[in-house]
C-alpha cells in the first residue's frame, strides 16, 4: 500500500501535462508551406489530374449538365385526345362512338380492334363454363347446390347438365345465360384500324419560370385539317396514324390488334429557357408498356355490356373487347441561368482541383520520401519566446521571413525546436558553418536533394 502512494501523484501529473499539451496545441496556428519539387514524373501526374478535373467540370458539369442553371422538373400538363375513322367487321360498320372507350378524350383511352360477343343473355339457368375449376361433372352428386365460385358465372343449382356442345357435362348455374364461352361470336375490327387518326393536344406550364407552351402551331387556320405528324416538316401537327404509332413502338399491328396491348406515347419537353422560346420543342417517343413476353399477363382486354328490354324482360349483349390502349405520358424539365448554382459549382470546381495536390503529396511522402528528405522539408515548427515583448508581431515577421528566428528556450520536456534553416526561410543561407551545421548537413543530403 505504501509503495502505491507515489504512483498516484505521478499519474495525475502526467494527465495534467497531457491536458496542458492538448490545450496548448489547440491554439496553434498551421499554415501551408510551398515546396517546389523538381521531379518531372510527379509534375506530369499533378498537371494531368488537374487537367482531368478541369475538363470534367467544364465539359460535363457546365456544358452537358448545364449546372449553372436553376431547374424545374415535372411541368404542369393537360392532354386532350380525339380519334377519327371508321372500320368494318364481318357484320357491321363501326364508327368512333363504338370502338373508342372511354369517349371523353383523356390521356388514356382504348381503341377496340377485336370483340367476342355473347348476344341475348337473360337471367336464368344454364351449364357452367368448362374453363371454371371443378365445373365438369358426371352426376348431380358432383354439384353442390348454392355453391358460388368467385371465378365462375353464377350459383350452382345442384344439377349436372349437358354442355352446349359435345358430350361433356358441367354443373348448372343460375345467372346470365348462356355463359360467355358457350355462345360467343368473334369479330375483327382491325382491318381499317391502322388508318385511324389520333389528335393529341398537349399544353405545358413551368410555374417557377412562368413559361407556357403547346404542341399545336399557332396562327394557321385550317392547318390541322391537311397535315399529319412529321418530325421534320410537321412537328407542330400532333395528328398520328394508329399504324404509325404501333410501328414506331416496334410492334406488329395484326398481332397487337388480335391480343391487345398498351402503347405509351411519351412527350418530352426539355427546355433551355436561356434561349428563345422557339427552341423549346416537344420530342415524341413510342414504346410498348405491357410485358408482352410474359404469356400470363400479355395483351389487353376488358368487358362491357349493352342492356335492353325484350317483351318486358331484361336482356343484354356481353362484349369482351381486345384493343390497343394508348397512354399519353408527359414529362420534361426546364432550366434558366441563376447566380446561386453557378457560384456553388464554380466553388466546387476550384476546390476539387486541390485533389491533385493531395494525390501528389501522398505519392511524394509514401513512395519518393527517401532518407526522409521531403518530410523534413515539408513539416517545420516555429518556436517563439513567451517572454519576448510584442511576441505576436515577432512571430508574424518570422513566418513571413522578415526577422531572424528567436533563440529557442532552455531544454525542457516536449518537442525540440527545429534548426534555424528548418524554421523558416530566413535570409541567412550564405552564413558559414554554425552550431547547427551537422544537423543541416543531414537534411541537405546530396542524394536526397538531387530528387528536388
C-alpha positions in Angstrom: 0.0 0.0 0.0 2.8 2.4 0.9 4.6 1.7 -2.4 1.5 2.6 -4.4 1.0 6.0 -3.0 3.8 7.8 -5.0 2.3 6.5 -8.3 -1.0 8.3 -7.9 0.5 11.8 -7.9 2.8 10.8 -10.9 -0.3 9.6 -12.9 -2.2 12.8 -12.1 0.8 14.9 -13.1 1.0 13.0 -16.4 -2.7 13.6 -17.0 -2.2 17.3 -16.3 0.7 17.6 -18.7 -1.3 15.8 -21.4 -4.2 18.2 -20.8 -1.9 21.2 -20.9 -0.3 19.9 -24.1 -3.7 19.4 -25.8 -4.9 22.9 -24.6 -1.7 24.5 -25.9 -1.9 22.6 -29.3 -5.5 23.8 -29.7 -4.3 27.4 -30.0 -1.5 26.5 -32.5 -1.8 28.0 -36.0 -1.0 26.0 -39.1 -0.2 27.5 -42.5 0.8 25.7 -45.7 4.4 25.7 -46.8 5.2 25.9 -50.5 7.9 23.5 -51.7 9.0 23.2 -55.3 9.9 19.6 -56.2 11.9 19.3 -59.4 10.6 16.0 -60.5 9.2 15.6 -64.0 7.2 12.5 -63.4 5.5 13.9 -60.3 4.8 17.1 -62.2 3.2 15.2 -65.1 0.9 13.4 -62.6 0.0 16.7 -60.9 -0.9 18.5 -64.2 -2.7 15.5 -65.6 -5.0 15.2 -62.6 -5.7 19.0 -62.7 -6.5 18.8 -66.4 -8.9 15.9 -66.0 -10.7 17.6 -63.2 -10.9 20.8 -65.2 -12.2 19.0 -68.3 -14.9 17.2 -66.1 -16.2 20.4 -64.7 -16.0 22.5 -68.0 -17.4 19.8 -70.3 -19.7 17.6 -68.3 -20.8 19.8 -65.4 -21.2 23.1 -67.2 -21.8 22.2 -70.8 -23.6 18.8 -70.7 -25.4 19.1 -67.3 -25.8 22.9 -67.5 -25.2 23.2 -63.8 -25.2 26.9 -64.0 -29.0 26.9 -64.4 -31.8 26.7 -61.9 -34.0 23.8 -62.9 -37.6 22.7 -62.6 -38.8 19.2 -63.4 -42.3 17.8 -64.0 -44.3 20.5 -65.8 -48.0 21.1 -65.2 -49.7 19.5 -68.2 -53.0 18.9 -69.8 -53.8 16.3 -72.6 -56.9 16.2 -74.9 -57.2 13.4 -77.5 -59.6 12.8 -80.4 -59.8 9.8 -82.6 -61.3 9.7 -86.1 -62.0 6.9 -88.6 -64.4 4.1 -89.5 -63.8 0.4 -89.9 -65.6 -2.8 -90.9 -66.2 -6.2 -89.2 -67.9 -9.3 -90.6 -71.3 -8.0 -89.7 -71.3 -4.2 -89.5 -69.6 -0.8 -89.9 -68.0 0.6 -86.7 -67.5 4.3 -86.0 -65.7 6.3 -83.3 -68.6 6.2 -80.9 -68.5 2.4 -80.8 -64.8 1.5 -80.8 -63.2 4.2 -78.6 -63.5 3.7 -74.8 -63.9 6.0 -72.9 -65.2 8.6 -75.3 -64.1 11.7 -73.2 -60.8 12.2 -74.9 -58.4 12.0 -72.0 -54.8 11.0 -71.8 -55.7 7.2 -71.5 -58.1 5.6 -74.0 -58.6 2.3 -75.8 -59.3 1.6 -79.4 -61.2 -1.7 -79.8 -59.7 -4.0 -82.5 -61.4 -7.3 -81.8 -64.5 -8.4 -79.9 -66.1 -11.6 -78.6 -69.9 -11.1 -78.4 -72.3 -13.1 -76.3 -75.7 -12.0 -77.5 -79.1 -12.2 -75.9 -78.1 -13.1 -72.3 -81.0 -13.3 -69.9 -81.3 -14.2 -66.2 -81.9 -18.0 -65.9 -80.1 -21.3 -65.6 -77.6 -22.9 -68.0 -74.4 -25.0 -68.0 -71.3 -23.5 -66.3 -68.3 -22.8 -68.5 -65.7 -25.7 -68.7 -63.0 -23.1 -68.0 -64.1 -22.9 -64.4 -62.3 -25.1 -62.0 -64.3 -28.2 -60.9 -67.2 -27.3 -63.1 -67.3 -30.6 -65.0 -69.4 -33.4 -63.6 -70.7 -36.9 -64.2 -73.9 -36.8 -62.0 -75.8 -34.5 -59.7 -73.7 -35.7 -56.8 -70.7 -33.8 -58.2 -72.6 -30.5 -57.9 -73.3 -28.6 -54.7 -76.5 -26.5 -54.6 -75.8 -23.0 -53.5 -72.1 -23.2 -54.2 -70.6 -19.9 -55.5 -67.3 -19.9 -57.3 -65.8 -16.4 -57.4 -64.3 -17.1 -60.8 -67.5 -18.7 -62.2 -70.6 -17.3 -63.8 -73.3 -17.9 -61.2 -74.6 -20.0 -58.3 -74.8 -23.8 -58.7 -78.2 -25.3 -58.6 -77.0 -28.9 -57.8 -77.8 -30.4 -61.2 -75.4 -31.9 -63.7 -76.5 -31.0 -67.3 -75.1 -31.5 -70.8 -72.7 -28.8 -72.1 -73.5 -26.5 -75.0 -71.7 -28.8 -77.5 -70.1 -32.2 -77.3 -70.7 -35.0 -74.9 -69.3 -33.3 -71.8 -71.4 -32.2 -68.8 -71.0 -29.3 -66.3 -72.8 -28.2 -63.2 -75.8 -26.0 -63.9 -75.6 -22.4 -62.6 -78.1 -19.6 -62.1 -77.0 -16.3 -63.7 -76.7 -14.6 -67.0 -77.2 -17.3 -69.7 -75.8 -18.5 -71.9 -72.3 -18.1 -70.4 -69.6 -16.2 -72.3 -67.7 -19.1 -73.9 -70.7 -21.1 -74.6 -72.2 -18.9 -77.4 -69.7 -16.1 -78.1 -69.0 -14.8 -81.6 -65.7 -13.3 -82.6 -65.4 -10.2 -84.8 -62.2 -8.5 -86.0 -62.3 -4.7 -86.3 -58.6 -4.2 -87.2 -58.9 -4.2 -91.0 -59.0 -0.3 -91.3 -57.7 0.5 -87.8 -54.1 1.4 -88.9 -55.5 4.4 -90.7 -57.3 5.8 -87.7 -56.0 9.3 -86.8 -55.4 10.4 -83.3 -55.1 14.1 -82.4 -53.1 14.7 -79.2 -53.3 18.2 -77.9 -50.8 19.0 -75.1 -50.1 22.1 -73.2 -47.4 22.5 -70.5 -46.5 25.2 -67.9 -43.4 25.7 -65.7 -44.7 27.8 -62.8 -41.2 28.7 -61.5 -40.3 30.4 -64.7 -43.8 31.4 -65.8 -43.3 29.7 -69.1 -46.1 28.0 -71.1 -46.3 26.4 -74.5 -48.4 23.9 -76.5 -47.7 21.4 -79.2 -50.0 22.9 -81.9 -48.9 25.5 -84.4 -50.2 29.0 -83.7 -51.7 31.3 -86.2 -52.6 28.9 -89.0 -56.3 28.4 -89.6 -57.2 25.0 -91.0 -53.6 23.8 -90.6 -54.6 20.7 -88.7 -57.1 19.7 -91.5 -54.4 19.0 -94.0 -51.4 17.6 -92.1 -50.2 14.5 -90.2 -47.2 14.4 -87.9 -43.7 14.5 -89.3 -40.7 15.1 -87.0 -39.0 17.4 -89.6 -41.7 19.2 -91.6 -44.8 19.0 -89.3 -43.5 18.9 -85.7 -46.4 21.0 -84.5 -49.1 18.9 -86.2 -49.8 16.3 -83.5 -52.1 14.1 -85.6 -50.8 10.5 -85.6 -52.0 7.4 -87.5 -52.5 4.4 -85.3 -50.4 2.3 -87.6 -47.6 4.8 -87.3 -47.7 4.7 -83.5 -47.6 0.9 -83.4 -44.8 0.8 -86.0 -42.7 3.3 -84.0 -43.2 1.2 -80.9 -41.6 -1.8 -82.8 -44.8 -4.0 -82.9 -46.7 -6.0 -85.5 -50.1 -4.4 -85.9 -52.0 -7.6 -86.7 -50.7 -9.4 -83.7 -51.3 -6.5 -81.4 -54.8 -6.0 -82.7 -55.7 -9.6 -82.1 -54.4 -9.9 -78.5 -54.4 -6.3 -77.4 -51.6 -4.3 -75.8 -50.7 -1.0 -74.2 -48.6 1.6 -76.2 -47.1 4.6 -74.5 -46.8 8.0 -76.3 -44.1 9.9 -74.4 -43.9 13.6 -74.9 -40.7 15.2 -73.5 -40.4 19.0 -73.0 -36.7 19.6 -72.3 -36.4 23.4 -72.4 -33.4 25.7 -72.1 -35.0 29.0 -71.3 -31.8 30.9 -71.8 -32.6 30.5 -75.5 -35.6 31.7 -77.5 -39.0 30.1 -76.8 -39.0 28.7 -80.3 -36.1 26.4 -79.3 -38.3 24.7 -76.7 -39.9 21.9 -78.8 -41.7 18.6 -77.9 -40.0 15.3 -78.6 -42.1 12.2 -79.1 -41.2 8.6 -78.5 -43.3 5.5 -78.6 -42.9 2.1 -76.8 -45.0 -0.8 -75.6 -45.7 -0.7 -71.9 -47.3 -4.1 -71.1 -45.0 -7.1 -70.7 -45.6 -8.9 -74.0 -43.0 -11.7 -73.3 -44.9 -12.9 -70.2 -47.8 -15.1 -71.5 -49.8 -14.9 -68.2 -50.1 -11.1 -68.4 -49.6 -10.4 -72.0 -52.3 -8.5 -74.0 -55.1 -6.2 -73.0 -58.9 -6.7 -72.9 -61.9 -5.7 -70.9 -65.7 -6.4 -70.8 -68.8 -4.3 -71.0 -72.5 -5.0 -71.7 -75.3 -3.3 -73.5 -78.8 -3.7 -71.9 -82.2 -3.6 -73.5 -85.7 -4.9 -72.9 -87.4 -7.7 -74.9 -91.1 -8.4 -74.1 -90.6 -6.8 -70.7 -87.6 -8.9 -69.7 -84.1 -7.5 -69.3 -81.7 -8.8 -71.9 -78.1 -7.8 -72.5 -75.3 -8.3 -75.0 -71.9 -9.1 -73.3 -68.8 -7.9 -75.2 -65.3 -8.9 -74.4 -63.1 -6.3 -76.2 -59.5 -6.6 -77.2 -57.8 -3.4 -78.2 -54.9 -1.1 -78.2 -54.7 1.2 -75.2 -52.9 4.5 -75.6 -51.2 6.1 -72.6 -50.0 9.7 -73.2 -47.2 10.5 -70.8 -45.8 14.0 -70.5 -42.6 14.8 -68.7 -39.7 17.2 -69.0 -37.5 19.8 -67.4 -36.7 23.5 -67.8 -33.5 25.4 -66.9 -32.5 29.0 -66.7 -29.3 30.8 -65.7 -29.1 31.5 -61.9 -26.2 33.0 -60.0 -26.5 30.8 -56.9 -25.9 27.4 -58.7 -23.2 29.0 -60.8 -21.3 30.1 -57.7 -21.8 26.8 -55.9 -20.5 24.8 -58.9 -17.5 27.2 -59.5 -16.5 26.8 -55.9 -16.8 23.1 -56.1 -14.6 23.1 -59.2 -11.9 25.2 -57.7 -11.9 23.1 -54.5 -11.7 19.9 -56.5 -8.6 21.0 -58.3 -6.8 20.6 -54.9 -7.3 16.8 -55.2 -4.2 16.9 -57.5 -2.1 18.4 -54.7 -3.4 15.8 -52.2 -2.6 12.9 -54.5 0.9 14.2 -55.3 1.7 14.8 -51.7 0.6 11.2 -50.9 2.9 9.9 -53.7 5.7 12.1 -52.6 5.7 11.2 -48.9 4.8 7.5 -49.5 6.9 6.3 -52.4 9.5 9.0 -53.0 10.5 10.0 -49.5 14.0 8.5 -49.4 16.0 9.4 -46.3 13.0 11.5 -45.1 14.2 14.4 -47.1 10.8 15.6 -48.3 9.1 15.2 -44.9 11.9 17.2 -43.2 11.4 20.0 -45.8 7.6 19.9 -45.7 6.9 20.0 -41.9 8.5 22.7 -39.8 7.8 24.0 -36.3 8.4 27.7 -35.4 9.2 28.4 -31.8 8.9 31.8 -30.2 9.9 33.0 -26.7 7.0 33.6 -24.4 8.8 36.4 -22.5 9.7 38.4 -25.6 7.7 41.6 -25.7 5.4 42.0 -28.7 5.6 38.3 -29.4 2.8 38.4 -32.0 4.5 40.9 -34.4 7.8 39.0 -34.0 6.1 35.7 -34.8 4.4 37.1 -37.8 7.6 38.6 -39.1 9.3 35.3 -38.5 6.8 33.4 -40.5 6.9 36.0 -43.3 10.7 35.7 -43.4 11.2 39.4 -42.2 13.1 38.7 -39.0 15.7 36.3 -37.7 14.5 33.3 -35.7 14.4 33.9 -31.9 16.5 31.8 -29.7 14.9 28.6 -28.5 14.0 28.3 -24.8 16.1 26.2 -22.5 15.8 22.5 -22.9 12.6 21.1 -21.3 10.4 18.1 -21.9 8.4 18.2 -25.1 9.2 18.8 -28.8 12.6 20.1 -29.7 13.0 23.3 -31.7 13.9 22.9 -35.4 17.2 24.3 -36.6 17.1 27.8 -38.0 17.1 26.7 -41.6 14.1 24.4 -41.0 12.1 27.0 -39.0 11.6 29.5 -41.8 13.2 30.7 -45.0 15.3 33.3 -43.1 17.8 35.2 -45.3 20.9 33.6 -43.9 21.6 30.8 -46.4 25.0 32.1 -47.1 26.3 32.1 -43.5 29.2 29.9 -42.5 29.0 26.8 -40.5 27.5 27.2 -37.1 26.2 25.1 -34.3 23.5 23.6 -36.4 25.8 22.7 -39.3 25.9 19.0 -38.5 22.2 18.6 -38.5 21.7 20.7 -41.5 24.1 18.6 -43.5 21.9 15.6 -42.8 18.8 17.5 -44.1 20.7 18.6 -47.3 21.9 15.1 -48.2 23.2 15.4 -51.8 21.5 12.1 -52.7 18.1 13.3 -51.3 18.3 16.8 -52.7 19.1 15.6 -56.1 15.4 14.5 -56.3 14.1 18.0 -55.5 
